[in-house]
Structures are given as structure tokens and as C-alpha cells.
Amino acid sequence: MNVDGKKYRTIWLSEDGSAVEIIDQTKFPYAFEIARLETMEDAAHAIRVMQVRGAPLIGATAAYGVALAMRADPSDAALHEACSALLQTRPTAVNLHWALDKARKSLIQIAPDSRAQAAFALANEICDEDIAINMAIGMHGMELIVEIAKTKREGEPVNILTHCNAGWLATVDWGTATAPVYMSHDSGIAVHVWVDETRPRNQGAFLTAWELGHHGVPHTVIVDNAGGHLMQHGEVDMVIVGTDRTTATGDVCNKIGTYLKALAAKDNGVPFYVALPSPTIDFSLSDGVREIPIEERGGEEVSRMTGRSQNGAIETIDIVAEGSDVGNPAFDVTPARLVTGLITERGVLAANRQAIAGAFPERVKASA
Ligand code: MRU
């Protein structure tokens, strides 16, 4: 996407090929800073501290992490060590497993001398594939928006609610949940996005709002608890969220709070869609609530808040009564029965095993 007139992906090889570069998402929304990853450890650190985040981008960064490791030491042992170190960084997004599995299986068959080159080529390929997938999701999702737009009065926008950041910044480009929004907006369809702030890390307020604002998409940031009220008053036409892992049966794991939006949507007859790139499907799982590992993050993300003070300084303050315990489960699972449709690169699917397997038979076969 364009940032101040310059085209960016969220991850790329530096011009001289000596490092991988990323947009450091811990600096948003106050600064746009590029960080350099020179080693596998840098890549693991970037995923762990969320300089990069979002399921597809985590997968792409891990693939580059393997490539950086192979450049330092292309042995079999180093390949296995790099994959297991990167796998430990974040537990929920299955794209991490998908990318590392792909890297390990293909690189182990290549002679060590050629491994680094092959690993960088694979990482580039994963990035290109992510963009192609998101563009296809955008086209299929736009058809849904177009149908709703037809029911609107002249100039009245389609109101879309989204949670967390399943945008350009969570992928290599376009985003998943945001791709239909950007494509609709670019095609002249009036859209307006309700952006859940998404506590505790504020990916909505910090990242999604920044992205939409830079692209000129009308949007309004709301507190996480406002969605149900807006739905009751007819202010939400559809929900589109992303996902970190979706089971073979269509249970959707996404940022904490997504499940409550799905419940409110169901109660109010608001369609609830999930933008789902196929690498985010975990064909080995059938019961999302019981089987998907939910990341528990540090309590300080809940008890503290960082922002820009009136004098311009970036400050971190305590916001919870001293001595209280805090809990921080980072994701939740929305059961398939609450999902209206899965917007995949191969079309909009019902959230059930038959529809998912029918659209991705080769993945089912590979996972058997
Ligand atoms: O903890 P994060 O910021 O990595 O969580 C991101 C999300 O929950 C996104 O909605 C999900 O990864 C989909 S990104 C296209």
C-alpha cells in the first residue's frame, strides 16, 4: 500500500540483500519506522515482541527467519534449530507452523550449499502468495459489500465493523478483512468502518485506524464494548474480521473479543464474515474451543497503557488498581455456528467441514 506516496509491503529484502526490513509496528501510530532483521534471532524477537504481528505476516517473517539462519549456517542441524526456535515465538497463529513446515520440508531436500538462496526464494514466494490470496479475498468480499450497497440510499455508506487489525499491516499487503474494504472504496462504493479499539494492545485504534486513514477510508474508532449497541440500532451492516487459526470445521480463532461480536451479530441478524486465507486453516483440528492453543500474554499489557501525552512525549501509565491480579488471554474462538461465511481466496464458503474441504481438497489430502 502507499504510505505518503511511496509503495510499501510490510516486509522485504533490503536493497543490498544484507537484511530483511520490516515496518516496526510497536512504534505505531506515532512513528513510521523501518527495522532491520539481520539474524534468525532478530526475526524471532520481532515476532515475539510484536514488531510484526498478524497471522500471515508472522508466517512470512518466520520464513525470512529461516533464510537468515541458513545464510549463517546451512547445515541440517541449523535448519531444525531455526524452525524450532521460531515456532516458540507465538503459539496461536497457525501460519507460523504452515510457513516453517513448508520451509523445513523443502529445504531439507536441498544441498546445504544452495540452501540460503533457496530459503530466501521461498520466503519471497510466500510473500507473493500472501498478496495474491488477499487480493482474491478482496474481490470475493467486495461482492458481498456490493450486494449490501444495493440496498442503500444514494451516497449512504455500507457500515462494516472490524476487530483488531486484519489489515495491510497484518499481512504482506492488502490485509484480509480490509482487502474487500479497500477494493470497494477504490471502486467508488461508499463504505464506513467501525474500528474496535481492541484492548489491550489497541491494534484497532493504533493500526487499523492508521491504515484506513492513510488510504482515505471513512472510519470511526469505538471502544470494544460499543459494537452490540450499534448493531441493535441498525448501524452495522456486516462484520468482517480476520483469523489466526480456523479449524477444518470452521471454528474461528481471532483476537480476544471477536466471539462477543459474533454473539451480538447473531442476536441482531447482522452477517458475520471471516476473511480466511487458506494457510490459516488448521486441517488437523476439529474443535476450536478445546484444541486451539490460546496465547496468554503479559499482564502489563492490561495494567498499563502507552500513548502520546499532551506535551508530545510517548508515555506509559498504570491504569489498574495497585495489587490487582490481571489476566490477558490474547485470542478467543468463535464457533462455526455463529459465522455467516468464510471469505477465502477460492470464494465465500459456509463455515463447515464439507464446504472447507470441498474448496481445498489438496490441503485436506496433504494433512491426512
Ligand atoms: O496479536 P495479533 O496482533 O497478532 O493478532 C492479530 C489478529 O488477531 C488478526 O485479526 C489475525 O491475525 C488476522 S490478520 C490478517
Boltz pocket constraint, residues with backbone or C-beta under 6 A from the ligand:
constraints:
  - pocket:
      binder: B
      contacts: [[A, 53], [A, 54], [A, 55], [A, 56], [A, 93], [A, 163], [A, 164], [A, 165], [A, 166], [A, 167], [A, 170], [A, 171], [A, 175], [A, 176], [A, 177], [A, 203], [A, 241], [A, 242], [A, 243], [A, 244], [A, 254], [A, 255], [A, 330]]
      max_distance: 6.0
